[in-house]
Amino acid sequence: MADGNYLYQFRLIMIGQSTVGKSSLLRQFKEGEYFPDISLTVGVDFHAKMIKVNGHSIKLQLWDTAGQDRFRAIVKAYYRNAVGGLLVFDITNRESFASLDDWYEEVMKYAEPHKPVFVLVGNKDDQSRQRQVTKEEGLQFAKSHNMDYIETSAKSGHNVEETFQRLSGRILQMVNSGEIKVEDGWDGVKRGEPLLGAGKKGAYRDNSYDSTVSLERDRRYQSSERKCCGRN
């Protein structure tokens, strides 16, 4: 779906240990392809995609966060403005499942004014013969943290679209019920800007761009600009 008019924009984050497949899930969702040699995320990468939720056009801002410990301080800065996200582990990696509580507690500590809505994702279900975490364990963790659980494969595309649809649908329901409020100064949820002279009610303009950026690359650019132009 090409970018255009939308009802709301949701800012979502993807968190979890390094190598669980967050970036691959995102690329499969956005481009419909699997990239086996995808590089590790450096800092935070940004993507955007338009989807239909209950007949409404919703724009998703997707922040793919690095899972390495050395980037945790950078990643924390992105928790505040997220309305929801995917908490991802690898079903073939027990350690990635054991680390979920640390990731969840950290994001809940720094997120405001609303606590993000999460879906727990057990990725790499195409490798079920190497499974180290049972489906029952995933369901129990999700239930104890009031979130849905779904198993996916970034390689085959299994349940990838469904994961983002389920998360976005729940957020939209909470926005409509008033549990989540659109607030000035918070980027978690934004309304689309009404089109001037559109001639019909409910038409909105997309003011955002669809691109992929690296936080580290952006910081290097800003640093070089300061050196060049004497800015600080």
C-alpha distance (Angstrom), angle and dihedral (degrees) to the residues before:
residue distance angle dihedral
M1 . . .
A2 3.80 . .
D3 3.78 120.1 .
G4 3.78 112.7 -94.2
N5 3.79 136.5 112.8
Y6 3.79 118.9 3.1
L7 3.78 138.8 175.3
Y8 3.81 99.0 -143.0
Q9 3.76 139.5 1.2
F10 3.82 117.1 -139.2
R11 3.79 122.1 -162.9
L12 3.81 110.8 -146.4
I13 3.80 131.9 -177.0
M14 3.78 130.8 -155.7
I15 3.78 115.4 -146.6
G16 3.79 136.8 174.2
Q17 3.77 142.2 98.9
S18 3.80 120.7 -43.3
T19 3.85 117.3 -85.4
V20 3.83 95.9 20.5
G21 3.82 88.8 118.3
K22 3.82 104.8 -101.8
S23 3.80 94.3 141.3
S24 3.80 92.3 44.3
L25 3.81 90.9 51.4
L26 3.78 90.1 50.8
R27 3.80 94.3 48.0
Q28 3.81 90.8 47.6
F29 3.80 90.2 50.8
K30 3.79 95.1 45.4
E31 3.81 101.8 36.7
G32 3.81 104.6 17.6
E33 3.79 92.1 -124.6
Y34 3.79 138.2 108.1
F35 3.80 117.8 -131.6
P36 3.84 108.9 -162.9
D37 3.80 94.4 -173.2
I38 3.80 98.0 47.0
S39 3.81 112.1 150.2
L40 3.79 124.6 -121.6
T41 3.80 114.9 -89.4
V42 3.80 113.4 -101.1
G43 3.81 108.4 -147.6
V44 3.80 105.5 -43.4
D45 3.82 131.5 -21.4
F46 3.80 123.4 -157.2
H47 3.80 128.3 -145.4
A48 3.80 134.5 165.7
K49 3.78 134.7 -156.4
M50 3.79 137.8 171.9
I51 3.81 118.3 -133.9
K52 3.79 138.2 171.7
V53 3.81 116.7 -115.3
N54 3.80 117.9 -177.9
G55 3.80 88.8 -23.2
H56 3.82 94.0 -50.2
S57 3.80 126.0 113.4
I58 3.80 109.8 -121.7
K59 3.79 125.6 -176.1
L60 3.78 115.4 -144.2
Q61 3.79 120.8 -154.4
L62 3.80 103.9 -160.3
W63 3.79 121.8 -160.3
D64 3.80 113.8 -166.5
T65 3.81 108.2 -160.4
A66 3.79 128.5 -156.2
G67 3.79 115.1 -110.4
Q68 3.80 96.9 -153.6
D69 3.81 116.0 108.8
R70 3.81 92.8 -126.6
F71 3.82 90.1 66.8
R72 3.81 97.7 46.5
A73 3.82 93.6 100.4
I74 3.82 90.7 53.5
V75 3.80 93.4 45.6
K76 3.82 93.1 52.7
A77 3.80 90.0 67.2
Y78 3.82 89.7 65.7
Y79 3.79 97.5 53.6
R80 3.80 96.3 78.3
N81 3.80 97.1 63.4
A82 3.81 97.8 44.5
V83 3.80 120.8 106.9
G84 3.78 92.5 -171.5
G85 3.74 146.6 -20.6
L86 3.77 152.2 174.7
L87 3.81 120.4 -84.3
V88 3.79 101.6 -155.2
F89 3.80 133.5 -164.7
D90 3.80 134.5 166.3
I91 3.82 113.6 -113.4
T92 3.84 88.8 -148.9
N93 3.81 92.8 53.9
R94 3.81 116.7 68.5
E95 3.80 92.9 -171.4
S96 3.81 92.1 59.0
F97 3.81 88.9 56.2
A98 3.80 92.8 46.6
S99 3.82 90.2 54.7
L100 3.83 94.6 56.7
D101 3.80 95.3 93.5
D102 3.82 91.4 55.3
W103 3.82 91.9 51.1
Y104 3.78 93.4 45.4
E105 3.82 95.2 46.9
E106 3.80 91.3 48.0
V107 3.81 95.3 52.4
M108 3.81 91.9 45.3
K109 3.79 89.9 51.5
Y110 3.80 95.0 55.4
A111 3.83 103.2 30.1
E112 3.82 118.4 101.0
P113 3.03 155.6 -153.2
H114 3.84 88.1 4.6
K115 3.78 126.2 24.3
P116 3.82 108.0 -120.1
V117 3.80 120.5 -105.9
F118 3.81 109.9 -124.0
V119 3.76 138.8 -163.6
L120 3.81 115.2 -157.6
V121 3.80 110.6 -132.6
G122 3.79 125.2 -161.5
N123 3.79 101.7 -163.0
K124 3.84 131.5 -162.8
D125 3.81 96.8 42.3
D126 3.82 86.6 155.7
Q127 3.83 84.6 76.0
S128 3.80 95.5 54.3
R129 3.82 92.4 140.4
Q130 3.81 88.0 67.2
R131 3.80 92.6 46.7
Q132 3.82 115.2 147.0
V133 3.82 97.0 170.9
T134 3.79 120.0 58.0
K135 3.78 122.9 -135.2
E136 3.79 88.8 -120.1
E137 3.82 90.6 58.6
G138 3.78 90.7 51.8
L139 3.79 91.7 49.0
Q140 3.82 91.5 48.8
F141 3.81 93.1 50.8
A142 3.79 91.3 47.9
K143 3.80 92.6 48.1
S144 3.81 92.5 50.1
H145 3.82 90.3 52.2
N146 3.82 96.4 42.1
M147 3.79 96.6 -114.9
D148 3.79 137.7 119.7
Y149 3.80 120.8 -104.5
I150 3.78 125.6 -143.8
E151 3.80 134.1 166.3
T152 3.79 119.1 -138.4
S153 3.77 145.2 176.5
A154 3.78 118.3 -143.4
K155 3.81 86.8 -169.2
S156 3.82 98.5 56.5
G157 3.80 96.6 24.2
H158 3.82 91.7 -121.7
N159 3.82 110.6 165.9
V160 3.82 93.5 -15.2
E161 3.81 96.2 121.1
E162 3.81 90.2 39.7
T163 3.81 90.7 55.6
F164 3.80 94.5 57.8
Q165 3.79 92.0 40.6
R166 3.79 91.8 52.8
L167 3.80 93.4 48.7
S168 3.81 94.1 44.9
G169 3.80 91.8 46.6
R170 3.78 92.1 53.8
I171 3.81 92.2 48.3
L172 3.80 92.0 48.7
Q173 3.80 90.0 50.8
M174 3.82 90.6 51.8
V175 3.81 91.7 47.9
N176 3.80 91.2 50.6
S177 3.81 91.7 48.4
G178 3.81 93.1 48.7
E179 3.82 95.4 -114.8
I180 3.81 87.5 117.9
K181 3.79 116.3 39.0
V182 3.78 130.1 -158.1
E183 3.81 103.9 -121.7
D184 3.80 134.3 -176.2
G185 3.78 111.9 -109.1
W186 3.82 94.0 23.5
D187 3.79 119.5 99.5
G188 3.80 98.1 -167.7
V189 3.81 92.3 97.8
K190 3.80 125.6 14.0
R191 3.76 130.5 176.3
G192 3.77 119.3 -125.6
E193 3.81 113.4 -107.0
P194 3.84 112.2 -108.0
L195 3.78 113.3 -111.3
L196 3.79 111.9 -114.2
G197 3.78 111.4 -122.7
A198 3.78 92.3 2.2
G199 3.78 89.7 142.7
K200 3.76 94.9 -138.5
K201 3.75 137.4 69.5
G202 3.78 119.5 -106.5
A203 3.81 99.5 30.2
Y204 3.80 114.6 135.9
R205 3.78 136.5 -172.6
D206 3.77 124.5 -132.1
N207 3.81 108.0 -130.6
S208 3.79 95.7 176.7
Y209 3.78 130.7 88.1
D210 3.77 129.0 -123.9
S211 3.76 109.2 -130.8
T212 3.76 146.5 116.3
V213 3.79 120.0 -115.1
S214 3.76 134.4 175.7
L215 3.78 117.8 -138.9
E216 3.78 91.6 -146.3
R217 3.82 92.4 51.0
D218 3.80 89.9 48.4
R219 3.78 91.8 50.8
R220 3.81 91.5 50.0
Y221 3.80 89.6 51.3
Q222 3.80 92.1 50.9
S223 3.81 90.4 48.0
S224 3.81 92.7 52.2
E225 3.82 90.3 46.8
R226 3.80 91.0 55.0
K227 3.81 91.6 49.7
C228 3.77 91.5 48.1
C229 3.77 98.4 46.3
G230 3.79 102.3 28.7
R231 3.82 92.8 -111.5
N232 3.79 123.4 149.4
